[in-house]
Amino acid sequence: MVITITSIRLKSWWRFFQLSYHGLQIGKQIKKQKGFIKMKNTGFGYLHFTMSAWEREEDLKKFYREGAHLEAMKKAPIIASETRTLSYQSEKFPSWREVRQLLLEKGKVLKWS
């Protein structure tokens, strides 16, 4: 399966409310998405993480290129100072400690001021 891990560093603590709104909308979208297996999230304060599992990379790409997820990505420069993402093949979810390490070492980084 394809595992995708993401971190988002908020510009300010007050942006958490916007993040939560988009998270709820994305949660509704993802549950209906073909190929979706499972999702987890965690975070506190400025730094938040998600991980999701997909049957195929094509299913993942379709998900993040449309609907609530696409709208949230358009808002990222307003909400976040940085995002990191990484997708890879695995048979299991990583631990949150592994997520942090993988994103630091191999994640694709986008930054906004």
N, C-alpha and C positions, 0 to 999 in steps of 0.2 A: 504494500500500500504506500501511498504518498503521504508523508508527514510535512505539514507546513507550520513553522513557528514564527511568531511575530512579537516584537516589542514596540511600544509607543511611549515616548517620553513627552509628557504634557508641558506646554509652555507655562502654565500656571495651574495651581490646584483648582481654580474655578472652572477650568476647561473639563474637569471630570464629569460635569453634568452633561455637556455635549457628547463626550465619549460614551457615557451611559446610554443616552438616547440612541446614538448610532449603534451601539452594541445590541440594544433591544431589537432594533429594526433588522440588523444583520442576523440575529438569532432566529427571527421569524423566517427570513429568506433561506438560511442554511438548512433548516429542518426539511424544507421542501426540495432541496437540490439533489439532483440525480448524482449518485456516486458518493454522497456524504456518508461517513461512517460514525465519527465521534468528534466532539470538541470539548476543550477545557480552557478556562481562563483564570488568571489570578493577577493581583496587583494591589498597590497601595500608594497613596500620595501621587507623585509625579510619574511613576513607572509601572506599566501594565503589560501583561503578556497573554498571548493566546497560542493554542496549538490545535490543529485539526487534522483528521485522517480522511483520506480519499481513496476510492477504488482505483481511479486513474487520474493522471495529470490533466487530461482534457476536461474532466469534470471540475477539477479545481480551477482551471483557467476560465471556464464558463462562469463559475460562481463569482470570481473576483472582478470580472469584466462587466458586470451588469447589476441592476437593482440597487438595493440598499448598500451593498459593499462598495460599488462604484461611487455612489453618492458620498459615502464616508471618506473614500480616498480623495475625492475632490476637496473635502474640508480639512484634510490632514495638515496643510500648511498653516491653517488658522488655529487648529487645536494643538498640534504637536511641534516640538522643536526637533525631534528625530524619530524615525522609524527604522527598524531592522527586520528583515525577513530572510528566511531560508526554507527551501523545500528539498526533501531528500527521500529516498526509499528506505523503509524500515518495516519490521513486523510488530513493533511496539512503540508506544509513546515514550519519549525521554522523561527523565525527572526534571523538575523545575530548575535544579542546579545545572543539569546538562543543557537545558534550554538557554540559560544565561551564557554559559561558556560557548556553546555553538554559535549563538548570535554575535558574541564578541569576536570570535575567531573567524567565522565564515559568512556572517550575515551581510546581505546587501543593505547599505546604509543610505538613507535619504535624510538631509538636514535642512531646516528652515530657520530663519532668524526671527 
